[in-house]
């Protein structure tokens, strides 16, 4: 159950599927949950885009994590 709380102070990466029936602007609503930056990425696939675009999604997550934790994942963007 959703409970309103103050926004997080960390960046948010929000992903969506290009073929999803949910309008892409809905992803922008994640902006309400951070006082930092938000990065919106649209990838191939529908509502369950992670199955269609898993490699792209994993690379993007690894890239974002490597910015905060350089060298930990052995991945350099």
N, CA, C and O atoms as a Tripos MOL2 file, in Angstrom:
@<TRIPOS>MOLECULE
protein
  308   307    77     0     0
PROTEIN
NO_CHARGES

@<TRIPOS>ATOM
      1 N           0.8390   -1.1760    0.0000 N.3       1 UNK1
      2 CA          0.0000    0.0000    0.0000 C.3       1 UNK1
      3 C           0.8800    1.2340    0.0000 C.2       1 UNK1
      4 O           1.7990    1.3570    0.8100 O.2       1 UNK1
      5 N           0.5910    2.1450   -0.9160 N.am      2 UNK2
      6 CA          1.4020    3.3590   -1.0610 C.3       2 UNK2
      7 C           1.2040    4.2900    0.1320 C.2       2 UNK2
      8 O           0.0790    4.5440    0.5640 O.2       2 UNK2
      9 N           2.3060    4.7820    0.6440 N.am      3 UNK3
     10 CA          2.2990    5.7800    1.7040 C.3       3 UNK3
     11 C           3.1880    6.9300    1.2390 C.2       3 UNK3
     12 O           4.3600    6.7230    0.9260 O.2       3 UNK3
     13 N           2.6380    8.1330    1.1940 N.am      4 UNK4
     14 CA          3.4150    9.2940    0.7510 C.3       4 UNK4
     15 C           4.5510    9.5690    1.7290 C.2       4 UNK4
     16 O           4.3470    9.5980    2.9430 O.2       4 UNK4
     17 N           5.7390    9.7690    1.1900 N.am      5 UNK5
     18 CA          6.9240   10.0960    1.9810 C.3       5 UNK5
     19 C           7.7250   11.1430    1.2400 C.2       5 UNK5
     20 O           7.4970   11.3540    0.0490 O.2       5 UNK5
     21 N           8.6680   11.8150    1.9140 N.am      6 UNK6
     22 CA          9.5080   12.7880    1.2230 C.3       6 UNK6
     23 C          10.2830   12.1120    0.0890 C.2       6 UNK6
     24 O          10.5780   10.9190    0.1690 O.2       6 UNK6
     25 N          10.6150   12.8640   -0.9640 N.am      7 UNK7
     26 CA         11.3630   12.2850   -2.0860 C.3       7 UNK7
     27 C          12.7470   11.8050   -1.6600 C.2       7 UNK7
     28 O          13.3330   12.3240   -0.7100 O.2       7 UNK7
     29 N          13.2540   10.8180   -2.3710 N.am      8 UNK8
     30 CA         14.6120   10.3370   -2.1540 C.3       8 UNK8
     31 C          15.6010   11.3940   -2.6410 C.2       8 UNK8
     32 O          15.2470   12.2590   -3.4420 O.2       8 UNK8
     33 N          16.8270   11.3220   -2.1600 N.am      9 UNK9
     34 CA         17.8420   12.2950   -2.5910 C.3       9 UNK9
     35 C          18.8410   11.6500   -3.5490 C.2       9 UNK9
     36 O          19.9690   12.1230   -3.6830 O.2       9 UNK9
     37 N          18.4320   10.5860   -4.2060 N.am     10 UNK10
     38 CA         19.3010    9.8630   -5.1350 C.3      10 UNK10
     39 C          18.7130    9.9240   -6.5430 C.2      10 UNK10
     40 O          17.5020   10.0740   -6.7030 O.2      10 UNK10
     41 N          19.5660    9.8090   -7.5660 N.am     11 UNK11
     42 CA         19.0550    9.7840   -8.9400 C.3      11 UNK11
     43 C          18.1940    8.5450   -9.1740 C.2      11 UNK11
     44 O          18.4010    7.5050   -8.5480 O.2      11 UNK11
     45 N          17.2440    8.6660  -10.0670 N.am     12 UNK12
     46 CA         16.3880    7.5390  -10.4510 C.3      12 UNK12
     47 C          16.5180    7.3200  -11.9480 C.2      12 UNK12
     48 O          16.4560    8.2660  -12.7340 O.2      12 UNK12
     49 N          16.6980    6.0610  -12.3350 N.am     13 UNK13
     50 CA         16.6470    5.6540  -13.7400 C.3      13 UNK13
     51 C          15.3300    4.9270  -13.9290 C.2      13 UNK13
     52 O          15.0840    3.9050  -13.2890 O.2      13 UNK13
     53 N          14.4870    5.4440  -14.7990 N.am     14 UNK14
     54 CA         13.1720    4.8510  -15.0400 C.3      14 UNK14
     55 C          13.1280    4.2990  -16.4560 C.2      14 UNK14
     56 O          13.5070    4.9800  -17.4080 O.2      14 UNK14
     57 N          12.6680    3.0770  -16.5900 N.am     15 UNK15
     58 CA         12.6310    2.3910  -17.8700 C.3      15 UNK15
     59 C          11.1920    2.1080  -18.2760 C.2      15 UNK15
     60 O          10.3190    1.9140  -17.4310 O.2      15 UNK15
     61 N          10.9650    2.0890  -19.5710 N.am     16 UNK16
     62 CA          9.6520    1.7500  -20.0960 C.3      16 UNK16
     63 C           9.7780    1.0500  -21.4290 C.2      16 UNK16
     64 O          10.7890    1.1790  -22.1190 O.2      16 UNK16
     65 N           8.7350    0.3010  -21.7900 N.am     17 UNK17
     66 CA          8.7120   -0.4120  -23.0590 C.3      17 UNK17
     67 C           8.0630    0.4230  -24.1460 C.2      17 UNK17
     68 O           7.0020    1.0100  -23.9350 O.2      17 UNK17
     69 N           8.6940    0.4770  -25.3010 N.am     18 UNK18
     70 CA          8.1740    1.2730  -26.4210 C.3      18 UNK18
     71 C           6.8010    0.7960  -26.8910 C.2      18 UNK18
     72 O           6.0220    1.5890  -27.4190 O.2      18 UNK18
     73 N           6.4960   -0.4820  -26.7050 N.am     19 UNK19
     74 CA          5.2170   -1.0280  -27.1540 C.3      19 UNK19
     75 C           4.2150   -1.1840  -26.0120 C.2      19 UNK19
     76 O           3.1480   -1.7680  -26.2000 O.2      19 UNK19
     77 N           4.5480   -0.6690  -24.8400 N.am     20 UNK20
     78 CA          3.6510   -0.7710  -23.6950 C.3      20 UNK20
     79 C           2.4110    0.0780  -23.9320 C.2      20 UNK20
     80 O           2.4890    1.1420  -24.5460 O.2      20 UNK20
     81 N           1.2790   -0.3880  -23.4480 N.am     21 UNK21
     82 CA          0.0310    0.3720  -23.5940 C.3      21 UNK21
     83 C          -0.0090    1.5670  -22.6480 C.2      21 UNK21
     84 O          -0.8020    2.4900  -22.8320 O.2      21 UNK21
     85 N           0.8590    1.5420  -21.6260 N.am     22 UNK22
     86 CA          0.9480    2.6690  -20.7000 C.3      22 UNK22
     87 C           1.6970    3.7940  -21.4050 C.2      22 UNK22
     88 O           2.7490    3.5630  -22.0010 O.2      22 UNK22
     89 N           1.1660    4.9980  -21.3410 N.am     23 UNK23
     90 CA          1.7750    6.1360  -22.0280 C.3      23 UNK23
     91 C           3.1560    6.4270  -21.4470 C.2      23 UNK23
     92 O           3.3250    6.4150  -20.2280 O.2      23 UNK23
     93 N           4.1530    6.6920  -22.3080 N.am     24 UNK24
     94 CA          5.5240    6.9600  -21.8330 C.3      24 UNK24
     95 C           5.6210    8.1110  -20.8290 C.2      24 UNK24
     96 O           6.5290    8.1220  -19.9980 O.2      24 UNK24
     97 N           4.7090    9.0710  -20.8890 N.am     25 UNK25
     98 CA          4.7520   10.1820  -19.9330 C.3      25 UNK25
     99 C           4.5230    9.7090  -18.5030 C.2      25 UNK25
    100 O           4.8970   10.3960  -17.5530 O.2      25 UNK25
    101 N           3.9140    8.5460  -18.3480 N.am     26 UNK26
    102 CA          3.6920    8.0000  -17.0130 C.3      26 UNK26
    103 C           5.0170    7.7820  -16.2930 C.2      26 UNK26
    104 O           5.0940    7.9080  -15.0710 O.2      26 UNK26
    105 N           6.0560    7.4560  -17.0520 N.am     27 UNK27
    106 CA          7.3810    7.2330  -16.4670 C.3      27 UNK27
    107 C           7.9110    8.5150  -15.8320 C.2      27 UNK27
    108 O           8.6470    8.4690  -14.8460 O.2      27 UNK27
    109 N           7.5400    9.6410  -16.3940 N.am     28 UNK28
    110 CA          7.9680   10.9380  -15.8480 C.3      28 UNK28
    111 C           7.4980   11.1400  -14.4140 C.2      28 UNK28
    112 O           8.0870   11.9310  -13.6780 O.2      28 UNK28
    113 N           6.4530   10.4420  -14.0110 N.am     29 UNK29
    114 CA          5.9310   10.6040  -12.6470 C.3      29 UNK29
    115 C           6.9160   10.1370  -11.5840 C.2      29 UNK29
    116 O           6.7570   10.4700  -10.4100 O.2      29 UNK29
    117 N           7.9270    9.3740  -11.9740 N.am     30 UNK30
    118 CA          8.9650    8.9860  -11.0150 C.3      30 UNK30
    119 C           9.7150   10.2160  -10.5140 C.2      30 UNK30
    120 O          10.3340   10.1790   -9.4510 O.2      30 UNK30
    121 N           9.6590   11.3100  -11.2820 N.am     31 UNK31
    122 CA         10.3080   12.5610  -10.8810 C.3      31 UNK31
    123 C           9.8040   13.0440   -9.5160 C.2      31 UNK31
    124 O          10.5300   13.7070   -8.7760 O.2      31 UNK31
    125 N           8.5610   12.7050   -9.1980 N.am     32 UNK32
    126 CA          7.9820   13.1030   -7.9150 C.3      32 UNK32
    127 C           8.6520   12.4100   -6.7330 C.2      32 UNK32
    128 O           8.4620   12.8180   -5.5870 O.2      32 UNK32
    129 N           9.4370   11.3630   -7.0010 N.am     33 UNK33
    130 CA          9.9980   10.5580   -5.9250 C.3      33 UNK33
    131 C          11.4890   10.7900   -5.6960 C.2      33 UNK33
    132 O          12.1350   10.0210   -4.9840 O.2      33 UNK33
    133 N          12.0380   11.8490   -6.2980 N.am     34 UNK34
    134 CA         13.4440   12.1790   -6.0600 C.3      34 UNK34
    135 C          13.6390   13.6950   -6.0840 C.2      34 UNK34
    136 O          12.9740   14.4190   -6.8260 O.2      34 UNK34
    137 N          14.5510   14.1390   -5.2680 N.am     35 UNK35
    138 CA         14.9530   15.5520   -5.3230 C.3      35 UNK35
    139 C          16.2060   15.6820   -6.1860 C.2      35 UNK35
    140 O          16.7380   16.7780   -6.3600 O.2      35 UNK35
    141 N          16.6660   14.5630   -6.7190 N.am     36 UNK36
    142 CA         17.8390   14.5270   -7.5830 C.3      36 UNK36
    143 C          17.3710   14.4500   -9.0380 C.2      36 UNK36
    144 O          16.3050   14.9640   -9.3770 O.2      36 UNK36
    145 N          18.1490   13.8230   -9.8770 N.am     37 UNK37
    146 CA         17.8370   13.7420  -11.3110 C.3      37 UNK37
    147 C          17.0840   12.4580  -11.6340 C.2      37 UNK37
    148 O          17.1090   11.4930  -10.8700 O.2      37 UNK37
    149 N          16.4190   12.4680  -12.7770 N.am     38 UNK38
    150 CA         15.7720   11.2660  -13.2870 C.3      38 UNK38
    151 C          16.2090   11.0790  -14.7320 C.2      38 UNK38
    152 O          16.2760   12.0340  -15.5060 O.2      38 UNK38
    153 N          16.5030    9.8370  -15.0790 N.am     39 UNK39
    154 CA         16.8480    9.4820  -16.4480 C.3      39 UNK39
    155 C          15.7720    8.5320  -16.9500 C.2      39 UNK39
    156 O          15.5520    7.4700  -16.3670 O.2      39 UNK39
    157 N          15.1080    8.9110  -18.0250 N.am     40 UNK40
    158 CA         14.0570    8.0720  -18.6060 C.3      40 UNK40
    159 C          14.6350    7.3610  -19.8190 C.2      40 UNK40
    160 O          15.2250    7.9890  -20.6990 O.2      40 UNK40
    161 N          14.4600    6.0510  -19.8580 N.am     41 UNK41
    162 CA         14.9390    5.2590  -20.9890 C.3      41 UNK41
    163 C          13.8000    4.3940  -21.5020 C.2      41 UNK41
    164 O          13.1540    3.6770  -20.7380 O.2      41 UNK41
    165 N          13.5660    4.4680  -22.7930 N.am     42 UNK42
    166 CA         12.5660    3.6330  -23.4410 C.3      42 UNK42
    167 C          13.2910    2.5650  -24.2460 C.2      42 UNK42
    168 O          14.2040    2.8660  -25.0150 O.2      42 UNK42
    169 N          12.8780    1.3170  -24.0640 N.am     43 UNK43
    170 CA         13.5330    0.1970  -24.7350 C.3      43 UNK43
    171 C          12.4950   -0.6200  -25.5070 C.2      43 UNK43
    172 O          11.2920   -0.4540  -25.3020 O.2      43 UNK43
    173 N          12.9580   -1.4940  -26.3830 N.am     44 UNK44
    174 CA         12.0520   -2.3470  -27.1480 C.3      44 UNK44
    175 C          11.2710   -3.2560  -26.2130 C.2      44 UNK44
    176 O          11.7940   -3.7370  -25.2080 O.2      44 UNK44
    177 N          10.0110   -3.4810  -26.5610 N.am     45 UNK45
    178 CA          9.1870   -4.4070  -25.8000 C.3      45 UNK45
    179 C           7.9420   -3.7340  -25.2670 C.2      45 UNK45
    180 O           7.7550   -2.5230  -25.3910 O.2      45 UNK45
    181 N           7.0990   -4.5550  -24.6700 N.am     46 UNK46
    182 CA          5.8450   -4.0760  -24.1090 C.3      46 UNK46
    183 C           5.9500   -3.8960  -22.6080 C.2      46 UNK46
    184 O           6.9710   -3.4400  -22.0940 O.2      46 UNK46
    185 N           4.8700   -4.2650  -21.9020 N.am     47 UNK47
    186 CA          4.8320   -4.0730  -20.4580 C.3      47 UNK47
    187 C           5.9170   -4.8930  -19.7490 C.2      47 UNK47
    188 O           6.4390   -4.4780  -18.7150 O.2      47 UNK47
    189 N           6.2450   -6.0450  -20.3090 N.am     48 UNK48
    190 CA          7.2980   -6.8850  -19.7400 C.3      48 UNK48
    191 C           8.5650   -6.7730  -20.5780 C.2      48 UNK48
    192 O           9.1570   -7.7730  -20.9850 O.2      48 UNK48
    193 N           8.9610   -5.5280  -20.8230 N.am     49 UNK49
    194 CA         10.1040   -5.2350  -21.6980 C.3      49 UNK49
    195 C          11.3910   -5.8710  -21.2300 C.2      49 UNK49
    196 O          12.3020   -6.0780  -22.0310 O.2      49 UNK49
    197 N          11.4880   -6.1880  -19.9490 N.am     50 UNK50
    198 CA         12.7520   -6.7380  -19.4630 C.3      50 UNK50
    199 C          13.0710   -8.0650  -20.1360 C.2      50 UNK50
    200 O          14.2410   -8.4390  -20.2170 O.2      50 UNK50
    201 N          12.0700   -8.7850  -20.6190 N.am     51 UNK51
    202 CA         12.3300  -10.0280  -21.3380 C.3      51 UNK51
    203 C          12.8250   -9.7430  -22.7600 C.2      51 UNK51
    204 O          13.6780  -10.4620  -23.2790 O.2      51 UNK51
    205 N          12.2910   -8.6990  -23.3810 N.am     52 UNK52
    206 CA         12.6680   -8.3620  -24.7540 C.3      52 UNK52
    207 C          13.9790   -7.5950  -24.8310 C.2      52 UNK52
    208 O          14.6890   -7.6790  -25.8330 O.2      52 UNK52
    209 N          14.3050   -6.8530  -23.7880 N.am     53 UNK53
    210 CA         15.4750   -5.9620  -23.8110 C.3      53 UNK53
    211 C          16.3820   -6.1810  -22.6030 C.2      53 UNK53
    212 O          16.9850   -5.2370  -22.0920 O.2      53 UNK53
    213 N          16.4720   -7.4180  -22.1560 N.am     54 UNK54
    214 CA         17.2250   -7.7060  -20.9340 C.3      54 UNK54
    215 C          18.6830   -7.2600  -21.0200 C.2      54 UNK54
    216 O          19.1990   -6.6780  -20.0660 O.2      54 UNK54
    217 N          19.3540   -7.5160  -22.1340 N.am     55 UNK55
    218 CA         20.7670   -7.1450  -22.2690 C.3      55 UNK55
    219 C          20.9480   -5.6340  -22.1720 C.2      55 UNK55
    220 O          21.8510   -5.1540  -21.4880 O.2      55 UNK55
    221 N          20.0910   -4.8890  -22.8550 N.am     56 UNK56
    222 CA         20.1600   -3.4210  -22.8110 C.3      56 UNK56
    223 C          19.8940   -2.9300  -21.3940 C.2      56 UNK56
    224 O          20.5860   -2.0420  -20.8960 O.2      56 UNK56
    225 N          18.8970   -3.5070  -20.7560 N.am     57 UNK57
    226 CA         18.5410   -3.1120  -19.3980 C.3      57 UNK57
    227 C          19.6860   -3.3880  -18.4270 C.2      57 UNK57
    228 O          20.0310   -2.5300  -17.6140 O.2      57 UNK57
    229 N          20.2730   -4.5740  -18.5080 N.am     58 UNK58
    230 CA         21.3750   -4.9260  -17.6140 C.3      58 UNK58
    231 C          22.5960   -4.0380  -17.8480 C.2      58 UNK58
    232 O          23.2660   -3.6460  -16.8920 O.2      58 UNK58
    233 N          22.8890   -3.7200  -19.0970 N.am     59 UNK59
    234 CA         24.0180   -2.8310  -19.3910 C.3      59 UNK59
    235 C          23.7700   -1.4380  -18.8230 C.2      59 UNK59
    236 O          24.6850   -0.8140  -18.2860 O.2      59 UNK59
    237 N          22.5420   -0.9520  -18.9380 N.am     60 UNK60
    238 CA         22.2190    0.3810  -18.4180 C.3      60 UNK60
    239 C          22.3220    0.4100  -16.8970 C.2      60 UNK60
    240 O          22.8470    1.3680  -16.3290 O.2      60 UNK60
    241 N          21.8240   -0.6300  -16.2370 N.am     61 UNK61
    242 CA         21.9060   -0.6960  -14.7730 C.3      61 UNK61
    243 C          23.3700   -0.7860  -14.3370 C.2      61 UNK61
    244 O          23.7800   -0.0950  -13.4040 O.2      61 UNK61
    245 N          24.1540   -1.6260  -15.0010 N.am     62 UNK62
    246 CA         25.5770   -1.7510  -14.6650 C.3      62 UNK62
    247 C          26.3030   -0.4300  -14.8730 C.2      62 UNK62
    248 O          27.1560   -0.0570  -14.0670 O.2      62 UNK62
    249 N          25.9750    0.2770  -15.9400 N.am     63 UNK63
    250 CA         26.6010    1.5680  -16.2150 C.3      63 UNK63
    251 C          26.2780    2.5760  -15.1150 C.2      63 UNK63
    252 O          27.1620    3.2940  -14.6480 O.2      63 UNK63
    253 N          25.0100    2.6270  -14.7040 N.am     64 UNK64
    254 CA         24.6150    3.5660  -13.6450 C.3      64 UNK64
    255 C          25.2760    3.2080  -12.3180 C.2      64 UNK64
    256 O          25.7280    4.0930  -11.5910 O.2      64 UNK64
    257 N          25.3340    1.9220  -12.0010 N.am     65 UNK65
    258 CA         25.9740    1.5070  -10.7490 C.3      65 UNK65
    259 C          27.4640    1.8070  -10.7590 C.2      65 UNK65
    260 O          28.0360    2.1700   -9.7310 O.2      65 UNK65
    261 N          28.0950    1.6560  -11.9230 N.am     66 UNK66
    262 CA         29.5350    1.9050  -11.9940 C.3      66 UNK66
    263 C          29.8740    3.3750  -11.7590 C.2      66 UNK66
    264 O          30.9890    3.7010  -11.3510 O.2      66 UNK66
    265 N          28.9160    4.2560  -12.0150 N.am     67 UNK67
    266 CA         29.1400    5.6870  -11.7430 C.3      67 UNK67
    267 C          29.2140    5.9360  -10.2380 C.2      67 UNK67
    268 O          29.9820    6.7820   -9.7820 O.2      67 UNK67
    269 N          28.4110    5.1940   -9.4680 N.am     68 UNK68
    270 CA         28.3950    5.3680   -8.0170 C.3      68 UNK68
    271 C          29.4370    4.5180   -7.3100 C.2      68 UNK68
    272 O          29.9210    4.8800   -6.2370 O.2      68 UNK68
    273 N          29.7820    3.3820   -7.9150 N.am     69 UNK69
    274 CA         30.7160    2.4530   -7.3070 C.3      69 UNK69
    275 C          31.7720    2.0360   -8.3340 C.2      69 UNK69
    276 O          31.7870    0.8840   -8.7670 O.2      69 UNK69
    277 N          32.6470    2.9500   -8.7240 N.am     70 UNK70
    278 CA         33.6220    2.6520   -9.7820 C.3      70 UNK70
    279 C          34.4780    1.4220   -9.4600 C.2      70 UNK70
    280 O          35.0060    1.2850   -8.3560 O.2      70 UNK70
    281 N          34.6010    0.5350  -10.4500 N.am     71 UNK71
    282 CA         35.4510   -0.6240  -10.3180 C.3      71 UNK71
    283 C          34.8370   -1.8190   -9.5940 C.2      71 UNK71
    284 O          35.3570   -2.9300   -9.6980 O.2      71 UNK71
    285 N          33.7490   -1.6160   -8.8690 N.am     72 UNK72
    286 CA         33.1670   -2.7110   -8.0870 C.3      72 UNK72
    287 C          32.6060   -3.7950   -8.9850 C.2      72 UNK72
    288 O          32.7660   -4.9810   -8.6960 O.2      72 UNK72
    289 N          31.9510   -3.4100  -10.0670 N.am     73 UNK73
    290 CA         31.3440   -4.3920  -10.9560 C.3      73 UNK73
    291 C          32.2750   -4.8650  -12.0580 C.2      73 UNK73
    292 O          31.9160   -5.7500  -12.8350 O.2      73 UNK73
    293 N          33.4650   -4.2890  -12.1360 N.am     74 UNK74
    294 CA         34.3690   -4.6390  -13.2140 C.3      74 UNK74
    295 C          33.8840   -4.1290  -14.5570 C.2      74 UNK74
    296 O          34.3090   -4.6120  -15.6070 O.2      74 UNK74
    297 N          32.9940   -3.1520  -14.5190 N.am     75 UNK75
    298 CA         32.4000   -2.5850  -15.7310 C.3      75 UNK75
    299 C          32.7830   -1.1170  -15.7840 C.2      75 UNK75
    300 O          32.6170   -0.3910  -14.8030 O.2      75 UNK75
    301 N          33.2830   -0.6900  -16.8970 N.am     76 UNK76
    302 CA         33.6440    0.7200  -17.0590 C.3      76 UNK76
    303 C          32.9160    1.2680  -18.2550 C.2      76 UNK76
    304 O          33.1130    0.8000  -19.3760 O.2      76 UNK76
    305 N          32.0610    2.2720  -18.0260 N.am     77 UNK77
    306 CA         31.2640    2.8600  -19.1110 C.3      77 UNK77
    307 C          32.1310    3.6960  -20.0150 C.2      77 UNK77
    308 O          31.6360    4.2710  -20.9840 O.2      77 UNK77
@<TRIPOS>BOND
     1     1     2 1
     2     2     3 1
     3     3     4 2
     4     3     5 am
     5     5     6 1
     6     6     7 1
     7     7     8 2
     8     7     9 am
     9     9    10 1
    10    10    11 1
    11    11    12 2
    12    11    13 am
    13    13    14 1
    14    14    15 1
    15    15    16 2
    16    15    17 am
    17    17    18 1
    18    18    19 1
    19    19    20 2
    20    19    21 am
    21    21    22 1
    22    22    23 1
    23    23    24 2
    24    23    25 am
    25    25    26 1
    26    26    27 1
    27    27    28 2
    28    27    29 am
    29    29    30 1
    30    30    31 1
    31    31    32 2
    32    31    33 am
    33    33    34 1
    34    34    35 1
    35    35    36 2
    36    35    37 am
    37    37    38 1
    38    38    39 1
    39    39    40 2
    40    39    41 am
    41    41    42 1
    42    42    43 1
    43    43    44 2
    44    43    45 am
    45    45    46 1
    46    46    47 1
    47    47    48 2
    48    47    49 am
    49    49    50 1
    50    50    51 1
    51    51    52 2
    52    51    53 am
    53    53    54 1
    54    54    55 1
    55    55    56 2
    56    55    57 am
    57    57    58 1
    58    58    59 1
    59    59    60 2
    60    59    61 am
    61    61    62 1
    62    62    63 1
    63    63    64 2
    64    63    65 am
    65    65    66 1
    66    66    67 1
    67    67    68 2
    68    67    69 am
    69    69    70 1
    70    70    71 1
    71    71    72 2
    72    71    73 am
    73    73    74 1
    74    74    75 1
    75    75    76 2
    76    75    77 am
    77    77    78 1
    78    78    79 1
    79    79    80 2
    80    79    81 am
    81    81    82 1
    82    82    83 1
    83    83    84 2
    84    83    85 am
    85    85    86 1
    86    86    87 1
    87    87    88 2
    88    87    89 am
    89    89    90 1
    90    90    91 1
    91    91    92 2
    92    91    93 am
    93    93    94 1
    94    94    95 1
    95    95    96 2
    96    95    97 am
    97    97    98 1
    98    98    99 1
    99    99   100 2
   100    99   101 am
   101   101   102 1
   102   102   103 1
   103   103   104 2
   104   103   105 am
   105   105   106 1
   106   106   107 1
   107   107   108 2
   108   107   109 am
   109   109   110 1
   110   110   111 1
   111   111   112 2
   112   111   113 am
   113   113   114 1
   114   114   115 1
   115   115   116 2
   116   115   117 am
   117   117   118 1
   118   118   119 1
   119   119   120 2
   120   119   121 am
   121   121   122 1
   122   122   123 1
   123   123   124 2
   124   123   125 am
   125   125   126 1
   126   126   127 1
   127   127   128 2
   128   127   129 am
   129   129   130 1
   130   130   131 1
   131   131   132 2
   132   131   133 am
   133   133   134 1
   134   134   135 1
   135   135   136 2
   136   135   137 am
   137   137   138 1
   138   138   139 1
   139   139   140 2
   140   139   141 am
   141   141   142 1
   142   142   143 1
   143   143   144 2
   144   143   145 am
   145   145   146 1
   146   146   147 1
   147   147   148 2
   148   147   149 am
   149   149   150 1
   150   150   151 1
   151   151   152 2
   152   151   153 am
   153   153   154 1
   154   154   155 1
   155   155   156 2
   156   155   157 am
   157   157   158 1
   158   158   159 1
   159   159   160 2
   160   159   161 am
   161   161   162 1
   162   162   163 1
   163   163   164 2
   164   163   165 am
   165   165   166 1
   166   166   167 1
   167   167   168 2
   168   167   169 am
   169   169   170 1
   170   170   171 1
   171   171   172 2
   172   171   173 am
   173   173   174 1
   174   174   175 1
   175   175   176 2
   176   175   177 am
   177   177   178 1
   178   178   179 1
   179   179   180 2
   180   179   181 am
   181   181   182 1
   182   182   183 1
   183   183   184 2
   184   183   185 am
   185   185   186 1
   186   186   187 1
   187   187   188 2
   188   187   189 am
   189   189   190 1
   190   190   191 1
   191   191   192 2
   192   191   193 am
   193   193   194 1
   194   194   195 1
   195   195   196 2
   196   195   197 am
   197   197   198 1
   198   198   199 1
   199   199   200 2
   200   199   201 am
   201   201   202 1
   202   202   203 1
   203   203   204 2
   204   203   205 am
   205   205   206 1
   206   206   207 1
   207   207   208 2
   208   207   209 am
   209   209   210 1
   210   210   211 1
   211   211   212 2
   212   211   213 am
   213   213   214 1
   214   214   215 1
   215   215   216 2
   216   215   217 am
   217   217   218 1
   218   218   219 1
   219   219   220 2
   220   219   221 am
   221   221   222 1
   222   222   223 1
   223   223   224 2
   224   223   225 am
   225   225   226 1
   226   226   227 1
   227   227   228 2
   228   227   229 am
   229   229   230 1
   230   230   231 1
   231   231   232 2
   232   231   233 am
   233   233   234 1
   234   234   235 1
   235   235   236 2
   236   235   237 am
   237   237   238 1
   238   238   239 1
   239   239   240 2
   240   239   241 am
   241   241   242 1
   242   242   243 1
   243   243   244 2
   244   243   245 am
   245   245   246 1
   246   246   247 1
   247   247   248 2
   248   247   249 am
   249   249   250 1
   250   250   251 1
   251   251   252 2
   252   251   253 am
   253   253   254 1
   254   254   255 1
   255   255   256 2
   256   255   257 am
   257   257   258 1
   258   258   259 1
   259   259   260 2
   260   259   261 am
   261   261   262 1
   262   262   263 1
   263   263   264 2
   264   263   265 am
   265   265   266 1
   266   266   267 1
   267   267   268 2
   268   267   269 am
   269   269   270 1
   270   270   271 1
   271   271   272 2
   272   271   273 am
   273   273   274 1
   274   274   275 1
   275   275   276 2
   276   275   277 am
   277   277   278 1
   278   278   279 1
   279   279   280 2
   280   279   281 am
   281   281   282 1
   282   282   283 1
   283   283   284 2
   284   283   285 am
   285   285   286 1
   286   286   287 1
   287   287   288 2
   288   287   289 am
   289   289   290 1
   290   290   291 1
   291   291   292 2
   292   291   293 am
   293   293   294 1
   294   294   295 1
   295   295   296 2
   296   295   297 am
   297   297   298 1
   298   298   299 1
   299   299   300 2
   300   299   301 am
   301   301   302 1
   302   302   303 1
   303   303   304 2
   304   303   305 am
   305   305   306 1
   306   306   307 1
   307   307   308 2
@<TRIPOS>SUBSTRUCTURE
     1 UNK1         2 RESIDUE 1 A UNK
     2 UNK2         6 RESIDUE 1 A UNK
     3 UNK3        10 RESIDUE 1 A UNK
     4 UNK4        14 RESIDUE 1 A UNK
     5 UNK5        18 RESIDUE 1 A UNK
     6 UNK6        22 RESIDUE 1 A UNK
     7 UNK7        26 RESIDUE 1 A UNK
     8 UNK8        30 RESIDUE 1 A UNK
     9 UNK9        34 RESIDUE 1 A UNK
    10 UNK10       38 RESIDUE 1 A UNK
    11 UNK11       42 RESIDUE 1 A UNK
    12 UNK12       46 RESIDUE 1 A UNK
    13 UNK13       50 RESIDUE 1 A UNK
    14 UNK14       54 RESIDUE 1 A UNK
    15 UNK15       58 RESIDUE 1 A UNK
    16 UNK16       62 RESIDUE 1 A UNK
    17 UNK17       66 RESIDUE 1 A UNK
    18 UNK18       70 RESIDUE 1 A UNK
    19 UNK19       74 RESIDUE 1 A UNK
    20 UNK20       78 RESIDUE 1 A UNK
    21 UNK21       82 RESIDUE 1 A UNK
    22 UNK22       86 RESIDUE 1 A UNK
    23 UNK23       90 RESIDUE 1 A UNK
    24 UNK24       94 RESIDUE 1 A UNK
    25 UNK25       98 RESIDUE 1 A UNK
    26 UNK26      102 RESIDUE 1 A UNK
    27 UNK27      106 RESIDUE 1 A UNK
    28 UNK28      110 RESIDUE 1 A UNK
    29 UNK29      114 RESIDUE 1 A UNK
    30 UNK30      118 RESIDUE 1 A UNK
    31 UNK31      122 RESIDUE 1 A UNK
    32 UNK32      126 RESIDUE 1 A UNK
    33 UNK33      130 RESIDUE 1 A UNK
    34 UNK34      134 RESIDUE 1 A UNK
    35 UNK35      138 RESIDUE 1 A UNK
    36 UNK36      142 RESIDUE 1 A UNK
    37 UNK37      146 RESIDUE 1 A UNK
    38 UNK38      150 RESIDUE 1 A UNK
    39 UNK39      154 RESIDUE 1 A UNK
    40 UNK40      158 RESIDUE 1 A UNK
    41 UNK41      162 RESIDUE 1 A UNK
    42 UNK42      166 RESIDUE 1 A UNK
    43 UNK43      170 RESIDUE 1 A UNK
    44 UNK44      174 RESIDUE 1 A UNK
    45 UNK45      178 RESIDUE 1 A UNK
    46 UNK46      182 RESIDUE 1 A UNK
    47 UNK47      186 RESIDUE 1 A UNK
    48 UNK48      190 RESIDUE 1 A UNK
    49 UNK49      194 RESIDUE 1 A UNK
    50 UNK50      198 RESIDUE 1 A UNK
    51 UNK51      202 RESIDUE 1 A UNK
    52 UNK52      206 RESIDUE 1 A UNK
    53 UNK53      210 RESIDUE 1 A UNK
    54 UNK54      214 RESIDUE 1 A UNK
    55 UNK55      218 RESIDUE 1 A UNK
    56 UNK56      222 RESIDUE 1 A UNK
    57 UNK57      226 RESIDUE 1 A UNK
    58 UNK58      230 RESIDUE 1 A UNK
    59 UNK59      234 RESIDUE 1 A UNK
    60 UNK60      238 RESIDUE 1 A UNK
    61 UNK61      242 RESIDUE 1 A UNK
    62 UNK62      246 RESIDUE 1 A UNK
    63 UNK63      250 RESIDUE 1 A UNK
    64 UNK64      254 RESIDUE 1 A UNK
    65 UNK65      258 RESIDUE 1 A UNK
    66 UNK66      262 RESIDUE 1 A UNK
    67 UNK67      266 RESIDUE 1 A UNK
    68 UNK68      270 RESIDUE 1 A UNK
    69 UNK69      274 RESIDUE 1 A UNK
    70 UNK70      278 RESIDUE 1 A UNK
    71 UNK71      282 RESIDUE 1 A UNK
    72 UNK72      286 RESIDUE 1 A UNK
    73 UNK73      290 RESIDUE 1 A UNK
    74 UNK74      294 RESIDUE 1 A UNK
    75 UNK75      298 RESIDUE 1 A UNK
    76 UNK76      302 RESIDUE 1 A UNK
    77 UNK77      306 RESIDUE 1 A UNK
